[in-house]
């Protein structure tokens, strides 16, 4: 009779050990997933910093380019304005007879 009680206790201990191993396996798997997420978050953070630096460089470069083309456009407008003014003055002078034809 003593053997029957021992066998039942041994079976129960083995079942508890299997349950503990199952829980340990699940916890190990969860821990691996958490570590993988942490690594992914670090990579994402690194990429976002790189993107921020790249966007800042793009912004400053685009401002320089826009400023350069604005000045180029202004120079062209000033030159066209001067040419137009000279032509207008010549037409007026010719029309008033100040410059003989």
Gaussian input, Z-matrix of N, CA and C with variables (Angstrom, degrees):
# hf/3-21g

backbone

0 1
 N
 C     1     B1
 C     2     B2     1     A1
 N     3     B3     2     A2     1     D1
 C     4     B4     3     A3     2     D2
 C     5     B5     4     A4     3     D3
 N     6     B6     5     A5     4     D4
 C     7     B7     6     A6     5     D5
 C     8     B8     7     A7     6     D6
 N     9     B9     8     A8     7     D7
 C    10    B10     9     A9     8     D8
 C    11    B11    10    A10     9     D9
 N    12    B12    11    A11    10    D10
 C    13    B13    12    A12    11    D11
 C    14    B14    13    A13    12    D12
 N    15    B15    14    A14    13    D13
 C    16    B16    15    A15    14    D14
 C    17    B17    16    A16    15    D15
 N    18    B18    17    A17    16    D16
 C    19    B19    18    A18    17    D17
 C    20    B20    19    A19    18    D18
 N    21    B21    20    A20    19    D19
 C    22    B22    21    A21    20    D20
 C    23    B23    22    A22    21    D21
 N    24    B24    23    A23    22    D22
 C    25    B25    24    A24    23    D23
 C    26    B26    25    A25    24    D24
 N    27    B27    26    A26    25    D25
 C    28    B28    27    A27    26    D26
 C    29    B29    28    A28    27    D27
 N    30    B30    29    A29    28    D28
 C    31    B31    30    A30    29    D29
 C    32    B32    31    A31    30    D30
 N    33    B33    32    A32    31    D31
 C    34    B34    33    A33    32    D32
 C    35    B35    34    A34    33    D33
 N    36    B36    35    A35    34    D34
 C    37    B37    36    A36    35    D35
 C    38    B38    37    A37    36    D36
 N    39    B39    38    A38    37    D37
 C    40    B40    39    A39    38    D38
 C    41    B41    40    A40    39    D39
 N    42    B42    41    A41    40    D40
 C    43    B43    42    A42    41    D41
 C    44    B44    43    A43    42    D42
 N    45    B45    44    A44    43    D43
 C    46    B46    45    A45    44    D44
 C    47    B47    46    A46    45    D45
 N    48    B48    47    A47    46    D46
 C    49    B49    48    A48    47    D47
 C    50    B50    49    A49    48    D48
 N    51    B51    50    A50    49    D49
 C    52    B52    51    A51    50    D50
 C    53    B53    52    A52    51    D51
 N    54    B54    53    A53    52    D52
 C    55    B55    54    A54    53    D53
 C    56    B56    55    A55    54    D54
 N    57    B57    56    A56    55    D55
 C    58    B58    57    A57    56    D56
 C    59    B59    58    A58    57    D57
 N    60    B60    59    A59    58    D58
 C    61    B61    60    A60    59    D59
 C    62    B62    61    A61    60    D60
 N    63    B63    62    A62    61    D61
 C    64    B64    63    A63    62    D62
 C    65    B65    64    A64    63    D63
 N    66    B66    65    A65    64    D64
 C    67    B67    66    A66    65    D65
 C    68    B68    67    A67    66    D66
 N    69    B69    68    A68    67    D67
 C    70    B70    69    A69    68    D68
 C    71    B71    70    A70    69    D69
 N    72    B72    71    A71    70    D70
 C    73    B73    72    A72    71    D71
 C    74    B74    73    A73    72    D72
 N    75    B75    74    A74    73    D73
 C    76    B76    75    A75    74    D74
 C    77    B77    76    A76    75    D75
 N    78    B78    77    A77    76    D76
 C    79    B79    78    A78    77    D77
 C    80    B80    79    A79    78    D78
 N    81    B81    80    A80    79    D79
 C    82    B82    81    A81    80    D80
 C    83    B83    82    A82    81    D81
 N    84    B84    83    A83    82    D82
 C    85    B85    84    A84    83    D83
 C    86    B86    85    A85    84    D84
 N    87    B87    86    A86    85    D85
 C    88    B88    87    A87    86    D86
 C    89    B89    88    A88    87    D87
 N    90    B90    89    A89    88    D88
 C    91    B91    90    A90    89    D89
 C    92    B92    91    A91    90    D90
 N    93    B93    92    A92    91    D91
 C    94    B94    93    A93    92    D92
 C    95    B95    94    A94    93    D93
 N    96    B96    95    A95    94    D94
 C    97    B97    96    A96    95    D95
 C    98    B98    97    A97    96    D96
 N    99    B99    98    A98    97    D97
 C   100   B100    99    A99    98    D98
 C   101   B101   100   A100    99    D99
 N   102   B102   101   A101   100   D100
 C   103   B103   102   A102   101   D101
 C   104   B104   103   A103   102   D102
 N   105   B105   104   A104   103   D103
 C   106   B106   105   A105   104   D104
 C   107   B107   106   A106   105   D105
 N   108   B108   107   A107   106   D106
 C   109   B109   108   A108   107   D107
 C   110   B110   109   A109   108   D108
 N   111   B111   110   A110   109   D109
 C   112   B112   111   A111   110   D110
 C   113   B113   112   A112   111   D111
 N   114   B114   113   A113   112   D112
 C   115   B115   114   A114   113   D113
 C   116   B116   115   A115   114   D114
 N   117   B117   116   A116   115   D115
 C   118   B118   117   A117   116   D116
 C   119   B119   118   A118   117   D117
 N   120   B120   119   A119   118   D118
 C   121   B121   120   A120   119   D119
 C   122   B122   121   A121   120   D120
 N   123   B123   122   A122   121   D121
 C   124   B124   123   A123   122   D122
 C   125   B125   124   A124   123   D123
 N   126   B126   125   A125   124   D124
 C   127   B127   126   A126   125   D125
 C   128   B128   127   A127   126   D126
 N   129   B129   128   A128   127   D127
 C   130   B130   129   A129   128   D128
 C   131   B131   130   A130   129   D129
 N   132   B132   131   A131   130   D130
 C   133   B133   132   A132   131   D131
 C   134   B134   133   A133   132   D132
 N   135   B135   134   A134   133   D133
 C   136   B136   135   A135   134   D134
 C   137   B137   136   A136   135   D135
 N   138   B138   137   A137   136   D136
 C   139   B139   138   A138   137   D137
 C   140   B140   139   A139   138   D138
 N   141   B141   140   A140   139   D139
 C   142   B142   141   A141   140   D140
 C   143   B143   142   A142   141   D141
 N   144   B144   143   A143   142   D142
 C   145   B145   144   A144   143   D143
 C   146   B146   145   A145   144   D144
 N   147   B147   146   A146   145   D145
 C   148   B148   147   A147   146   D146
 C   149   B149   148   A148   147   D147
 N   150   B150   149   A149   148   D148
 C   151   B151   150   A150   149   D149
 C   152   B152   151   A151   150   D150
 N   153   B153   152   A152   151   D151
 C   154   B154   153   A153   152   D152
 C   155   B155   154   A154   153   D153
 N   156   B156   155   A155   154   D154
 C   157   B157   156   A156   155   D155
 C   158   B158   157   A157   156   D156
 N   159   B159   158   A158   157   D157
 C   160   B160   159   A159   158   D158
 C   161   B161   160   A160   159   D159
 N   162   B162   161   A161   160   D160
 C   163   B163   162   A162   161   D161
 C   164   B164   163   A163   162   D162
 N   165   B165   164   A164   163   D163
 C   166   B166   165   A165   164   D164
 C   167   B167   166   A166   165   D165
 N   168   B168   167   A167   166   D166
 C   169   B169   168   A168   167   D167
 C   170   B170   169   A169   168   D168
 N   171   B171   170   A170   169   D169
 C   172   B172   171   A171   170   D170
 C   173   B173   172   A172   171   D171
 N   174   B174   173   A173   172   D172
 C   175   B175   174   A174   173   D173
 C   176   B176   175   A175   174   D174
 N   177   B177   176   A176   175   D175
 C   178   B178   177   A177   176   D176
 C   179   B179   178   A178   177   D177
 N   180   B180   179   A179   178   D178
 C   181   B181   180   A180   179   D179
 C   182   B182   181   A181   180   D180
 N   183   B183   182   A182   181   D181
 C   184   B184   183   A183   182   D182
 C   185   B185   184   A184   183   D183
 N   186   B186   185   A185   184   D184
 C   187   B187   186   A186   185   D185
 C   188   B188   187   A187   186   D186
 N   189   B189   188   A188   187   D187
 C   190   B190   189   A189   188   D188
 C   191   B191   190   A190   189   D189
 N   192   B192   191   A191   190   D190
 C   193   B193   192   A192   191   D191
 C   194   B194   193   A193   192   D192
 N   195   B195   194   A194   193   D193
 C   196   B196   195   A195   194   D194
 C   197   B197   196   A196   195   D195
 N   198   B198   197   A197   196   D196
 C   199   B199   198   A198   197   D197
 C   200   B200   199   A199   198   D198
 N   201   B201   200   A200   199   D199
 C   202   B202   201   A201   200   D200
 C   203   B203   202   A202   201   D201
 N   204   B204   203   A203   202   D202
 C   205   B205   204   A204   203   D203
 C   206   B206   205   A205   204   D204
 N   207   B207   206   A206   205   D205
 C   208   B208   207   A207   206   D206
 C   209   B209   208   A208   207   D207
 N   210   B210   209   A209   208   D208
 C   211   B211   210   A210   209   D209
 C   212   B212   211   A211   210   D210
 N   213   B213   212   A212   211   D211
 C   214   B214   213   A213   212   D212
 C   215   B215   214   A214   213   D213
 N   216   B216   215   A215   214   D214
 C   217   B217   216   A216   215   D215
 C   218   B218   217   A217   216   D216
 N   219   B219   218   A218   217   D217
 C   220   B220   219   A219   218   D218
 C   221   B221   220   A220   219   D219
 N   222   B222   221   A221   220   D220
 C   223   B223   222   A222   221   D221
 C   224   B224   223   A223   222   D222
 N   225   B225   224   A224   223   D223
 C   226   B226   225   A225   224   D224
 C   227   B227   226   A226   225   D225
 N   228   B228   227   A227   226   D226
 C   229   B229   228   A228   227   D227
 C   230   B230   229   A229   228   D228
 N   231   B231   230   A230   229   D229
 C   232   B232   231   A231   230   D230
 C   233   B233   232   A232   231   D231
 N   234   B234   233   A233   232   D232
 C   235   B235   234   A234   233   D233
 C   236   B236   235   A235   234   D234
 N   237   B237   236   A236   235   D235
 C   238   B238   237   A237   236   D236
 C   239   B239   238   A238   237   D237
 N   240   B240   239   A239   238   D238
 C   241   B241   240   A240   239   D239
 C   242   B242   241   A241   240   D240
 N   243   B243   242   A242   241   D241
 C   244   B244   243   A243   242   D242
 C   245   B245   244   A244   243   D243
 N   246   B246   245   A245   244   D244
 C   247   B247   246   A246   245   D245
 C   248   B248   247   A247   246   D246
 N   249   B249   248   A248   247   D247
 C   250   B250   249   A249   248   D248
 C   251   B251   250   A250   249   D249
 N   252   B252   251   A251   250   D250
 C   253   B253   252   A252   251   D251
 C   254   B254   253   A253   252   D252
 N   255   B255   254   A254   253   D253
 C   256   B256   255   A255   254   D254
 C   257   B257   256   A256   255   D255
 N   258   B258   257   A257   256   D256
 C   259   B259   258   A258   257   D257
 C   260   B260   259   A259   258   D258
 N   261   B261   260   A260   259   D259
 C   262   B262   261   A261   260   D260
 C   263   B263   262   A262   261   D261
 N   264   B264   263   A263   262   D262
 C   265   B265   264   A264   263   D263
 C   266   B266   265   A265   264   D264
 N   267   B267   266   A266   265   D265
 C   268   B268   267   A267   266   D266
 C   269   B269   268   A268   267   D267
 N   270   B270   269   A269   268   D268
 C   271   B271   270   A270   269   D269
 C   272   B272   271   A271   270   D270
 N   273   B273   272   A272   271   D271
 C   274   B274   273   A273   272   D272
 C   275   B275   274   A274   273   D273
 N   276   B276   275   A275   274   D274
 C   277   B277   276   A276   275   D275
 C   278   B278   277   A277   276   D276
 N   279   B279   278   A278   277   D277
 C   280   B280   279   A279   278   D278
 C   281   B281   280   A280   279   D279
 N   282   B282   281   A281   280   D280
 C   283   B283   282   A282   281   D281
 C   284   B284   283   A283   282   D282
 N   285   B285   284   A284   283   D283
 C   286   B286   285   A285   284   D284
 C   287   B287   286   A286   285   D285
 N   288   B288   287   A287   286   D286
 C   289   B289   288   A288   287   D287
 C   290   B290   289   A289   288   D288
 N   291   B291   290   A290   289   D289
 C   292   B292   291   A291   290   D290
 C   293   B293   292   A292   291   D291
 N   294   B294   293   A293   292   D292
 C   295   B295   294   A294   293   D293
 C   296   B296   295   A295   294   D294
 N   297   B297   296   A296   295   D295
 C   298   B298   297   A297   296   D296
 C   299   B299   298   A298   297   D297
 N   300   B300   299   A299   298   D298
 C   301   B301   300   A300   299   D299
 C   302   B302   301   A301   300   D300

   B1=1.4270
   B2=1.5054
   B3=1.3277
   B4=1.4592
   B5=1.5090
   B6=1.3317
   B7=1.4563
   B8=1.5192
   B9=1.2894
   B10=1.4523
   B11=1.5185
   B12=1.3037
   B13=1.4635
   B14=1.5085
   B15=1.3384
   B16=1.4586
   B17=1.5172
   B18=1.3058
   B19=1.4534
   B20=1.5247
   B21=1.3094
   B22=1.4601
   B23=1.5153
   B24=1.3438
   B25=1.4667
   B26=1.5229
   B27=1.3334
   B28=1.4585
   B29=1.5242
   B30=1.3215
   B31=1.4666
   B32=1.5235
   B33=1.3196
   B34=1.4655
   B35=1.5221
   B36=1.3275
   B37=1.4666
   B38=1.5232
   B39=1.3182
   B40=1.4603
   B41=1.5301
   B42=1.3353
   B43=1.4564
   B44=1.5297
   B45=1.2954
   B46=1.4741
   B47=1.5346
   B48=1.3227
   B49=1.4649
   B50=1.5270
   B51=1.3455
   B52=1.4722
   B53=1.5284
   B54=1.3179
   B55=1.4601
   B56=1.5336
   B57=1.3182
   B58=1.4721
   B59=1.5298
   B60=1.3264
   B61=1.4665
   B62=1.5276
   B63=1.3261
   B64=1.4661
   B65=1.5246
   B66=1.3228
   B67=1.4666
   B68=1.5278
   B69=1.3123
   B70=1.4656
   B71=1.5231
   B72=1.3391
   B73=1.4678
   B74=1.5241
   B75=1.3271
   B76=1.4710
   B77=1.5294
   B78=1.3106
   B79=1.4670
   B80=1.5342
   B81=1.3177
   B82=1.4659
   B83=1.5211
   B84=1.3235
   B85=1.4742
   B86=1.5294
   B87=1.3353
   B88=1.4700
   B89=1.5220
   B90=1.3184
   B91=1.4613
   B92=1.5298
   B93=1.3201
   B94=1.4654
   B95=1.5317
   B96=1.3369
   B97=1.4662
   B98=1.5293
   B99=1.3110
   B100=1.4706
   B101=1.5212
   B102=1.3262
   B103=1.4705
   B104=1.5216
   B105=1.3380
   B106=1.4697
   B107=1.5249
   B108=1.3332
   B109=1.4654
   B110=1.5174
   B111=1.3232
   B112=1.4669
   B113=1.5214
   B114=1.3291
   B115=1.4615
   B116=1.5249
   B117=1.3321
   B118=1.4661
   B119=1.5187
   B120=1.3188
   B121=1.4632
   B122=1.5271
   B123=1.3264
   B124=1.4639
   B125=1.5298
   B126=1.3266
   B127=1.4593
   B128=1.5222
   B129=1.3185
   B130=1.4573
   B131=1.5242
   B132=1.3192
   B133=1.4597
   B134=1.5285
   B135=1.3143
   B136=1.4639
   B137=1.5276
   B138=1.3253
   B139=1.4656
   B140=1.5232
   B141=1.3238
   B142=1.4685
   B143=1.5244
   B144=1.3330
   B145=1.4818
   B146=1.5160
   B147=1.3316
   B148=1.4636
   B149=1.5240
   B150=1.3136
   B151=1.4581
   B152=1.5266
   B153=1.3138
   B154=1.4620
   B155=1.5261
   B156=1.3262
   B157=1.4632
   B158=1.5292
   B159=1.3239
   B160=1.4583
   B161=1.5228
   B162=1.3202
   B163=1.4652
   B164=1.5277
   B165=1.3271
   B166=1.4682
   B167=1.5253
   B168=1.3230
   B169=1.4637
   B170=1.5309
   B171=1.3309
   B172=1.4639
   B173=1.5291
   B174=1.3324
   B175=1.4605
   B176=1.5224
   B177=1.3133
   B178=1.4660
   B179=1.5262
   B180=1.3145
   B181=1.4606
   B182=1.5272
   B183=1.3293
   B184=1.4597
   B185=1.5274
   B186=1.3233
   B187=1.4647
   B188=1.5285
   B189=1.3309
   B190=1.4657
   B191=1.5264
   B192=1.3213
   B193=1.4638
   B194=1.5244
   B195=1.3312
   B196=1.4670
   B197=1.5255
   B198=1.3119
   B199=1.4754
   B200=1.5290
   B201=1.3320
   B202=1.4659
   B203=1.5361
   B204=1.3394
   B205=1.4618
   B206=1.5279
   B207=1.3284
   B208=1.4579
   B209=1.5227
   B210=1.3489
   B211=1.4709
   B212=1.5252
   B213=1.3080
   B214=1.4593
   B215=1.5363
   B216=1.3073
   B217=1.4574
   B218=1.5302
   B219=1.3310
   B220=1.4676
   B221=1.5357
   B222=1.3117
   B223=1.4680
   B224=1.5320
   B225=1.3152
   B226=1.4600
   B227=1.5289
   B228=1.3259
   B229=1.4645
   B230=1.5346
   B231=1.3192
   B232=1.4703
   B233=1.5260
   B234=1.3223
   B235=1.4716
   B236=1.5292
   B237=1.3315
   B238=1.4658
   B239=1.5286
   B240=1.3162
   B241=1.4627
   B242=1.5153
   B243=1.3426
   B244=1.4676
   B245=1.5302
   B246=1.3224
   B247=1.4670
   B248=1.5248
   B249=1.3277
   B250=1.4579
   B251=1.5242
   B252=1.3264
   B253=1.4637
   B254=1.5256
   B255=1.3297
   B256=1.4720
   B257=1.5305
   B258=1.3420
   B259=1.4670
   B260=1.5259
   B261=1.3255
   B262=1.4562
   B263=1.5263
   B264=1.3298
   B265=1.4671
   B266=1.5263
   B267=1.3311
   B268=1.4684
   B269=1.5250
   B270=1.3198
   B271=1.4657
   B272=1.5218
   B273=1.3365
   B274=1.4709
   B275=1.5313
   B276=1.3248
   B277=1.4742
   B278=1.5239
   B279=1.3317
   B280=1.4590
   B281=1.5202
   B282=1.3390
   B283=1.4502
   B284=1.5344
   B285=1.3047
   B286=1.4734
   B287=1.5186
   B288=1.2872
   B289=1.4563
   B290=1.5179
   B291=1.2919
   B292=1.4661
   B293=1.5156
   B294=1.3007
   B295=1.4681
   B296=1.5353
   B297=1.3288
   B298=1.4617
   B299=1.5316
   B300=1.3164
   B301=1.4577
   B302=1.4751
   A1=111.85
   A2=116.43
   A3=119.90
   A4=110.87
   A5=116.17
   A6=119.63
   A7=111.27
   A8=117.60
   A9=120.69
   A10=110.33
   A11=117.86
   A12=121.40
   A13=111.11
   A14=116.88
   A15=121.08
   A16=111.14
   A17=117.59
   A18=122.26
   A19=109.59
   A20=117.21
   A21=121.10
   A22=110.91
   A23=115.99
   A24=119.35
   A25=110.62
   A26=117.02
   A27=120.96
   A28=110.29
   A29=116.17
   A30=120.27
   A31=110.85
   A32=115.81
   A33=119.92
   A34=110.68
   A35=116.42
   A36=120.67
   A37=110.08
   A38=116.76
   A39=120.21
   A40=111.04
   A41=116.57
   A42=120.23
   A43=109.91
   A44=117.14
   A45=121.03
   A46=110.64
   A47=117.03
   A48=120.82
   A49=110.55
   A50=116.69
   A51=120.19
   A52=110.64
   A53=116.21
   A54=120.05
   A55=110.86
   A56=115.84
   A57=120.48
   A58=109.76
   A59=117.12
   A60=120.14
   A61=110.38
   A62=116.88
   A63=120.31
   A64=111.09
   A65=116.12
   A66=120.31
   A67=110.03
   A68=117.64
   A69=121.79
   A70=110.60
   A71=115.78
   A72=120.18
   A73=110.72
   A74=116.10
   A75=120.14
   A76=110.17
   A77=117.25
   A78=120.91
   A79=110.67
   A80=116.88
   A81=120.01
   A82=110.36
   A83=115.74
   A84=120.58
   A85=110.36
   A86=116.64
   A87=120.45
   A88=111.53
   A89=116.32
   A90=120.49
   A91=110.87
   A92=116.69
   A93=120.68
   A94=110.59
   A95=115.95
   A96=119.66
   A97=111.05
   A98=117.26
   A99=120.81
   A100=109.96
   A101=117.24
   A102=120.32
   A103=110.84
   A104=116.54
   A105=120.43
   A106=109.83
   A107=117.64
   A108=120.53
   A109=110.84
   A110=115.94
   A111=119.72
   A112=111.32
   A113=115.50
   A114=119.49
   A115=110.47
   A116=116.40
   A117=120.32
   A118=110.69
   A119=116.71
   A120=120.12
   A121=111.17
   A122=116.37
   A123=120.02
   A124=110.13
   A125=116.90
   A126=120.47
   A127=110.66
   A128=116.31
   A129=120.78
   A130=110.91
   A131=116.67
   A132=120.90
   A133=110.53
   A134=116.19
   A135=120.62
   A136=110.64
   A137=116.45
   A138=120.12
   A139=111.19
   A140=116.86
   A141=119.33
   A142=110.62
   A143=118.16
   A144=120.42
   A145=110.12
   A146=117.13
   A147=120.46
   A148=110.73
   A149=116.21
   A150=120.64
   A151=110.75
   A152=116.75
   A153=120.51
   A154=110.77
   A155=116.95
   A156=120.45
   A157=110.67
   A158=116.41
   A159=120.48
   A160=111.01
   A161=116.65
   A162=119.43
   A163=110.81
   A164=117.34
   A165=120.41
   A166=110.28
   A167=116.86
   A168=120.97
   A169=109.98
   A170=116.39
   A171=120.48
   A172=110.56
   A173=116.49
   A174=120.62
   A175=111.02
   A176=117.66
   A177=119.89
   A178=110.83
   A179=117.34
   A180=120.62
   A181=110.69
   A182=116.78
   A183=119.43
   A184=110.86
   A185=118.22
   A186=120.73
   A187=110.79
   A188=116.28
   A189=119.76
   A190=110.65
   A191=116.20
   A192=120.53
   A193=110.17
   A194=116.35
   A195=120.24
   A196=110.54
   A197=116.59
   A198=120.37
   A199=111.39
   A200=116.15
   A201=120.33
   A202=110.58
   A203=116.10
   A204=118.60
   A205=111.99
   A206=118.07
   A207=120.48
   A208=109.69
   A209=116.33
   A210=119.47
   A211=110.86
   A212=116.09
   A213=119.97
   A214=109.96
   A215=117.07
   A216=121.87
   A217=110.84
   A218=116.46
   A219=120.06
   A220=110.87
   A221=117.31
   A222=120.43
   A223=110.25
   A224=115.64
   A225=120.28
   A226=110.89
   A227=116.82
   A228=120.26
   A229=111.40
   A230=117.38
   A231=120.74
   A232=109.99
   A233=116.24
   A234=119.91
   A235=109.96
   A236=117.20
   A237=120.12
   A238=110.85
   A239=117.12
   A240=121.14
   A241=111.60
   A242=116.66
   A243=120.53
   A244=111.19
   A245=116.35
   A246=119.87
   A247=109.51
   A248=116.95
   A249=120.39
   A250=111.64
   A251=117.37
   A252=121.00
   A253=110.85
   A254=116.46
   A255=120.25
   A256=110.14
   A257=116.02
   A258=119.46
   A259=109.79
   A260=118.44
   A261=122.35
   A262=111.39
   A263=116.93
   A264=120.93
   A265=110.02
   A266=116.93
   A267=119.71
   A268=110.98
   A269=118.12
   A270=121.20
   A271=110.19
   A272=116.42
   A273=120.06
   A274=110.49
   A275=116.08
   A276=119.46
   A277=111.24
   A278=116.27
   A279=119.37
   A280=110.83
   A281=117.41
   A282=121.49
   A283=110.89
   A284=118.45
   A285=121.34
   A286=111.30
   A287=116.78
   A288=119.90
   A289=113.84
   A290=118.14
   A291=120.78
   A292=108.31
   A293=116.91
   A294=121.07
   A295=106.03
   A296=116.57
   A297=118.02
   A298=110.65
   A299=115.38
   A300=120.25
   A301=113.88
   D1=-32.98
   D2=179.52
   D3=-64.72
   D4=-31.26
   D5=-179.62
   D6=-68.02
   D7=-35.29
   D8=-178.15
   D9=-65.54
   D10=-42.02
   D11=177.91
   D12=-65.66
   D13=-39.52
   D14=178.64
   D15=-65.92
   D16=-40.04
   D17=-178.81
   D18=-65.80
   D19=-40.43
   D20=178.49
   D21=-65.45
   D22=-41.66
   D23=179.23
   D24=-66.63
   D25=-39.25
   D26=179.73
   D27=-64.52
   D28=-42.65
   D29=178.36
   D30=-63.11
   D31=-39.28
   D32=179.39
   D33=-67.21
   D34=-40.84
   D35=178.32
   D36=-63.63
   D37=-42.05
   D38=178.68
   D39=-64.06
   D40=-39.97
   D41=178.04
   D42=-64.09
   D43=-42.54
   D44=177.90
   D45=-63.81
   D46=-39.30
   D47=178.16
   D48=-64.07
   D49=-40.63
   D50=177.24
   D51=-63.39
   D52=-41.61
   D53=178.73
   D54=-63.93
   D55=-41.89
   D56=178.64
   D57=-64.39
   D58=-41.40
   D59=177.77
   D60=-64.14
   D61=-39.50
   D62=177.72
   D63=-62.75
   D64=-46.03
   D65=178.75
   D66=-64.03
   D67=-41.46
   D68=178.61
   D69=-62.12
   D70=-40.93
   D71=178.44
   D72=-63.94
   D73=-44.19
   D74=179.26
   D75=-63.75
   D76=-43.17
   D77=179.95
   D78=-63.99
   D79=-40.49
   D80=177.96
   D81=-62.50
   D82=-43.22
   D83=178.63
   D84=-62.33
   D85=-45.34
   D86=178.36
   D87=-61.67
   D88=-40.43
   D89=179.50
   D90=-64.62
   D91=-39.80
   D92=177.11
   D93=-62.75
   D94=-41.55
   D95=178.52
   D96=-64.84
   D97=-40.55
   D98=178.86
   D99=-63.42
   D100=-42.86
   D101=178.69
   D102=-64.69
   D103=-40.03
   D104=178.43
   D105=-63.81
   D106=-41.40
   D107=177.27
   D108=-62.85
   D109=-40.06
   D110=178.39
   D111=-60.89
   D112=-42.79
   D113=178.17
   D114=-64.83
   D115=-41.49
   D116=178.52
   D117=-63.18
   D118=-40.09
   D119=178.21
   D120=-64.62
   D121=-39.63
   D122=177.82
   D123=-63.81
   D124=-42.57
   D125=178.80
   D126=-64.50
   D127=-41.91
   D128=178.52
   D129=-63.71
   D130=-41.21
   D131=178.37
   D132=-64.12
   D133=-42.17
   D134=178.59
   D135=-63.15
   D136=-44.26
   D137=179.18
   D138=-64.17
   D139=-38.28
   D140=179.88
   D141=-67.48
   D142=-36.25
   D143=175.67
   D144=-65.19
   D145=-42.29
   D146=177.93
   D147=-62.74
   D148=-42.33
   D149=179.22
   D150=-64.40
   D151=-39.43
   D152=178.21
   D153=-63.34
   D154=-43.86
   D155=178.87
   D156=-64.74
   D157=-41.31
   D158=179.24
   D159=-65.21
   D160=-41.36
   D161=-179.96
   D162=-66.82
   D163=-36.38
   D164=177.36
   D165=-64.80
   D166=-42.24
   D167=177.78
   D168=-63.68
   D169=-42.69
   D170=178.64
   D171=-61.43
   D172=-42.22
   D173=-179.19
   D174=-62.21
   D175=-47.38
   D176=-179.04
   D177=-66.52
   D178=-40.33
   D179=179.24
   D180=-65.08
   D181=-43.22
   D182=-179.48
   D183=-66.69
   D184=-34.32
   D185=176.19
   D186=-64.72
   D187=-41.85
   D188=178.54
   D189=-63.04
   D190=-44.04
   D191=-179.62
   D192=-64.36
   D193=-43.93
   D194=179.80
   D195=-62.72
   D196=-41.74
   D197=178.34
   D198=-63.39
   D199=-41.96
   D200=-179.88
   D201=-62.66
   D202=-45.51
   D203=179.79
   D204=-69.74
   D205=-30.10
   D206=176.36
   D207=-63.95
   D208=-45.13
   D209=178.29
   D210=-64.18
   D211=-40.93
   D212=178.74
   D213=-61.48
   D214=-41.91
   D215=177.83
   D216=-64.89
   D217=-42.11
   D218=179.05
   D219=-63.07
   D220=-42.40
   D221=178.80
   D222=-59.83
   D223=-43.98
   D224=179.45
   D225=-63.17
   D226=-42.71
   D227=178.85
   D228=-64.66
   D229=-39.44
   D230=178.66
   D231=-65.22
   D232=-44.06
   D233=179.84
   D234=-63.48
   D235=-44.58
   D236=178.56
   D237=-63.73
   D238=-38.75
   D239=177.68
   D240=-63.38
   D241=-43.20
   D242=178.91
   D243=-65.06
   D244=-43.42
   D245=178.52
   D246=-62.78
   D247=-43.68
   D248=178.30
   D249=-62.56
   D250=-41.10
   D251=179.14
   D252=-64.86
   D253=-41.91
   D254=179.25
   D255=-63.60
   D256=-44.31
   D257=178.71
   D258=-62.89
   D259=-42.09
   D260=179.22
   D261=-63.17
   D262=-42.72
   D263=178.15
   D264=-63.48
   D265=-42.82
   D266=178.61
   D267=-62.64
   D268=-42.07
   D269=179.10
   D270=-63.19
   D271=-43.57
   D272=179.74
   D273=-64.53
   D274=-43.88
   D275=-179.75
   D276=-65.22
   D277=-38.11
   D278=177.62
   D279=-69.02
   D280=-37.85
   D281=-177.14
   D282=-71.88
   D283=-31.71
   D284=-178.74
   D285=-87.11
   D286=-10.14
   D287=178.14
   D288=86.64
   D289=8.88
   D290=178.08
   D291=-66.97
   D292=-38.41
   D293=176.10
   D294=-103.30
   D295=114.69
   D296=-179.69
   D297=-70.45
   D298=143.79
   D299=178.08
   D300=-97.20

